[in-house]
Amino acid sequence: MTSTSGPSRVNAAITDLPGKSDLVRLGVGILGIGSSGPLIALSTMPIPTLIFWRNLGGSLATIPFALKHSLDRRGAKWSIIAGVLLALHFIGFFMAMRMTSVAAGTALVALQPIFASIFIKISGGHIPSKAWFGMAISFAGVLLISGIDFSLDRRSFAGDIAAIVSAALAALYVMSGSEAQQTLETTSYTAICYAICAATAFPIALFGGYQIIHFPLRQWWILLALIGGAQILGHSMFNSALKRVSPAVVSLIVFFEVPVAALLAKIFRIGNQPSGLIIPGVILILAGCTLVVLRTRPIKESPTEVAPQ
């Protein structure tokens, strides 16, 4: 997922609604990130290879804009840490998209704000009681989805676990990216972060014996769609809107990725099709995450990133 703008740019009130131009950006962004899960499920490239090419493409697209800004050691350090965490997050997310249904996987990865709240609490932050109530609701949704998948298909259950781990890694990635952007411009941060993510995935692909170059033309088209849609159109639009729109509002809008991804997967019959029993679990997860985002003061007051999917 991509970063947000730095702290000085996040000045919108928590209840402010986006203007028309930002609504257009956010709408395009939702379609962009919503295409991520189905495209990953459609791709047959090995996971480390797909992560390498996607993030290399994202970094190369960002570098020309990053060259306009200066770097500092602290920001670069946190960008490197974020890049490694992003690679690990992607491994879990990509595994989930290929092992479980797109609807269940994207919903479970949407647990990211809950993990962020838990990490904030561990680091000494305050979490209001209503936010804990939201976490309990989401946890019930997790139990419903994973319990159904475990009873029906062990592979889907393993994909659910990968998605949950991916959500926790996404929260850590977000927190690292937030630290980096206290002293770096967004384009500088993303250029470094994506490059490190690609550099982390490359040796895994190389020494793991995975194919890196020789793929059918169709797979390269899927990769280009993933870079252009989820990596650039999706997250660059969110970054642009976050200069004016509250991070909490954007976080809520990002949840629309789940139905968009599920709808695209259903229309084009991509990946595993979810059982109808999973839908209530998805609804519980999104409802609980909504409460967490709206009620957790540390999340509202600090810059929030949306982890790339």
C-alpha positions in Angstrom: 0.0 0.0 0.0 1.7 3.4 -0.2 2.2 6.1 2.2 0.4 9.2 3.2 1.6 12.8 3.3 3.7 14.0 6.2 2.3 15.2 9.5 2.3 18.9 8.5 -0.1 18.1 5.7 -2.7 16.3 7.8 -4.7 19.1 9.0 -8.3 18.2 8.1 -10.8 17.8 10.9 -11.8 14.3 11.6 -15.4 14.8 10.4 -14.6 16.8 7.3 -16.0 15.2 4.1 -13.8 15.2 1.0 -14.5 17.8 -1.7 -15.6 16.8 -5.2 -12.1 16.6 -6.7 -10.9 14.5 -3.8 -14.0 12.2 -4.1 -13.0 11.6 -7.7 -9.4 10.8 -6.6 -10.6 8.5 -3.9 -13.0 6.8 -6.2 -10.3 6.1 -8.8 -8.0 4.9 -5.9 -10.6 2.4 -4.7 -10.9 0.9 -8.2 -7.1 0.8 -8.4 -6.5 -1.0 -5.1 -9.7 -3.1 -5.6 -8.1 -4.6 -8.7 -5.0 -5.8 -6.7 -6.4 -9.0 -5.1 -8.0 -10.3 -8.3 -4.9 -9.6 -10.4 -2.7 -11.3 -7.9 -5.0 -14.3 -7.9 -4.9 -14.3 -11.7 -1.1 -14.1 -11.9 0.9 -17.2 -12.1 4.3 -15.5 -11.5 6.0 -16.9 -8.3 5.2 -14.7 -5.4 8.8 -13.3 -4.7 9.1 -12.6 -8.5 5.8 -10.7 -8.6 6.7 -8.7 -5.5 10.1 -7.8 -7.1 8.8 -6.6 -10.4 5.8 -4.8 -9.0 7.8 -2.8 -6.5 10.7 -2.2 -8.9 8.1 -0.7 -11.3 6.6 1.4 -8.5 10.0 2.7 -7.5 11.1 3.6 -11.0 7.8 5.5 -11.5 8.4 7.5 -8.3 12.1 8.3 -8.6 11.9 11.2 -11.0 9.7 13.0 -8.5 11.8 12.0 -5.6 14.9 13.5 -7.1 13.5 17.0 -6.5 13.8 16.6 -2.7 16.6 16.1 -0.3 17.2 13.1 2.0 18.2 12.8 5.6 19.6 9.8 7.4 16.8 9.3 9.9 14.1 9.3 7.2 16.1 7.0 5.0 16.6 4.5 7.9 12.9 4.3 8.6 12.2 4.0 4.8 14.5 1.0 4.6 12.8 -0.7 7.6 9.4 0.0 6.0 10.6 -1.5 2.7 11.6 -4.8 4.4 8.3 -4.9 6.3 6.4 -4.2 3.1 8.1 -7.1 1.4 7.1 -9.4 4.2 3.5 -8.0 4.1 3.3 -8.6 0.4 4.4 -12.2 0.8 1.6 -12.9 3.2 -1.0 -11.0 1.2 0.0 -12.6 -2.1 -0.2 -16.0 -0.5 -3.6 -15.2 0.8 -4.9 -14.1 -2.6 -3.9 -17.5 -4.1 -5.0 -19.7 -1.2 -8.3 -18.3 0.1 -11.0 -16.3 -1.6 -10.4 -12.7 -2.6 -13.3 -11.5 -0.4 -12.0 -13.3 2.7 -8.4 -12.4 2.2 -8.9 -8.7 1.6 -11.3 -8.5 4.6 -8.8 -10.1 6.9 -6.0 -7.8 5.7 -8.4 -4.9 6.5 -7.7 -5.8 10.2 -4.6 -3.5 9.8 -6.1 -0.7 11.9 -6.8 -3.1 14.7 -3.2 -4.3 14.8 -2.0 -0.7 14.6 -4.2 0.1 17.7 -2.7 -2.9 19.6 0.8 -1.8 18.8 0.0 1.8 19.9 -1.4 0.4 23.2 1.8 -1.7 23.7 3.9 1.4 23.1 2.0 3.3 25.8 -0.9 4.9 23.9 -4.5 5.0 25.0 -7.2 3.0 23.3 -10.8 4.0 24.2 -13.2 1.3 25.3 -15.4 1.7 22.2 -12.4 0.9 20.0 -11.9 -2.4 22.0 -15.6 -3.2 21.3 -14.9 -2.7 17.6 -11.9 -5.1 17.8 -14.2 -7.7 19.5 -16.7 -7.4 16.6 -13.9 -7.8 14.0 -12.5 -10.7 15.9 -15.9 -12.4 15.8 -15.8 -11.9 12.0 -12.3 -13.5 11.9 -13.5 -16.5 13.8 -16.5 -16.9 11.5 -14.4 -16.7 8.3 -11.5 -18.9 9.5 -13.8 -21.4 11.1 -15.8 -21.9 7.9 -12.6 -22.1 5.8 -11.1 -24.6 8.3 -14.1 -26.9 8.1 -14.3 -26.7 4.3 -10.8 -26.4 3.0 -7.4 -26.5 4.9 -5.7 -24.6 2.1 -8.2 -21.7 2.5 -7.7 -21.7 6.2 -3.9 -21.4 5.7 -4.6 -18.5 3.4 -6.7 -16.8 6.1 -3.7 -17.1 8.5 -1.4 -15.6 5.9 -3.8 -12.7 5.5 -3.9 -12.1 9.3 -0.1 -12.1 9.5 0.0 -9.8 6.5 -2.4 -7.3 8.3 0.0 -7.2 11.4 3.0 -6.6 9.1 1.1 -3.9 7.3 0.5 -2.1 10.6 4.2 -2.2 11.4 5.0 -1.0 7.9 2.6 1.9 8.3 4.1 2.9 11.6 7.6 2.8 10.1 6.5 4.8 7.1 4.9 7.4 9.4 8.3 7.8 11.1 10.1 8.2 7.8 7.7 10.8 6.5 8.4 13.1 9.5 11.6 14.2 7.7 11.0 13.0 4.1 8.7 13.9 1.3 6.2 11.2 0.3 7.9 10.6 -3.1 11.3 10.2 -1.5 9.9 7.8 1.0 8.0 5.7 -1.5 11.0 5.6 -3.9 13.3 4.2 -1.2 10.6 2.0 0.3 9.6 0.3 -2.9 13.2 -0.1 -4.0 14.1 -1.8 -0.7 11.0 -4.0 -1.0 12.1 -5.1 -4.5 15.7 -5.7 -3.2 14.3 -7.8 -0.4 12.2 -10.0 -2.7 14.9 -10.4 -5.4 17.3 -12.7 -3.5 14.4 -14.7 -2.3 13.3 -15.3 -5.9 16.9 -15.8 -7.1 18.2 -18.2 -4.4 14.8 -19.9 -4.1 15.1 -21.0 -7.6 12.0 -19.2 -8.8 11.7 -18.1 -12.4 12.4 -14.3 -12.8 12.2 -13.4 -16.5 10.7 -16.0 -18.8 7.0 -15.7 -18.6 4.2 -15.7 -21.2 3.2 -12.2 -22.5 -0.1 -12.4 -20.6 1.7 -12.5 -17.3 3.6 -9.3 -18.1 0.3 -7.6 -19.0 -1.1 -8.6 -15.6 2.0 -7.2 -13.9 1.7 -3.9 -15.8 -2.0 -3.7 -14.8 -1.0 -4.3 -11.1 1.7 -1.6 -11.2 -0.5 0.9 -13.0 -3.7 0.1 -11.1 -2.9 -0.8 -7.5 0.6 0.7 -7.2 0.3 4.0 -9.0 -3.4 4.9 -9.8 -4.6 3.4 -6.5 -2.2 4.6 -3.9 -1.0 7.8 -5.6 -4.6 9.0 -5.7 -4.9 8.3 -1.9 -1.6 10.1 -1.3 -2.8 13.1 -3.2 -6.2 13.2 -1.3 -4.5 12.8 2.1 -3.0 16.3 1.7 -6.5 17.6 2.4 -8.7 14.8 3.7 -8.6 13.3 7.2 -6.7 10.0 7.4 -9.6 8.5 9.4 -12.0 9.3 6.5 -9.6 7.9 4.0 -9.1 4.8 6.1 -12.9 4.2 6.1 -13.1 4.7 2.3 -10.3 2.2 1.8 -12.6 -0.5 3.3 -14.5 -0.3 0.0 -11.6 -2.2 -1.4 -13.1 -5.4 0.0 -16.4 -5.3 -1.9 -14.8 -4.0 -5.1 -12.2 -6.8 -5.0 -14.8 -9.4 -4.2 -17.1 -8.1 -7.0 -14.3 -8.1 -9.6 -13.3 -11.6 -8.6 -16.9 -12.8 -8.8 -17.5 -11.2 -12.2 -14.4 -12.6 -13.8 -14.5 -15.8 -11.7 -10.9 -15.2 -10.4 -9.5 -17.4 -7.6 -11.6 -19.2 -5.0 -15.2 -18.2 -4.8 -16.3 -17.5 -1.2 -19.0 -19.4 0.5 -22.1 -17.3 1.2 -21.5 -18.0 4.9 -18.3 -15.9 4.7 -20.2 -12.7 3.8 -21.4 -12.1 7.4 -17.8 -12.5 8.6 -16.6 -9.8 6.1 -19.4 -7.5 7.3 -18.4 -8.0 11.0 -14.7 -7.3 10.2 -15.5 -4.1 8.4 -18.0 -2.9 11.0 -15.5 -3.5 13.8 -12.6 -1.8 11.9 -14.9 1.2 11.3 -15.5 1.6 15.1 -11.7 1.3 15.7 -10.8 3.9 13.2 -13.5 6.4 14.4 -12.9 5.9 18.1 -9.1 5.5 18.4 -7.6 8.9 19.2 -3.9 8.0 18.5 -4.9 6.8 15.0 -6.9 10.0 14.3 -4.2 12.3 15.4 -1.3 10.7 13.7 -0.6 10.3 10.0 -2.1 7.1 8.6 -0.9 5.2 5.7 -2.8 2.6 3.6 -0.7 -0.5 3.1 -0.4 -1.4 -0.5 -2.2 -4.5 -1.6 
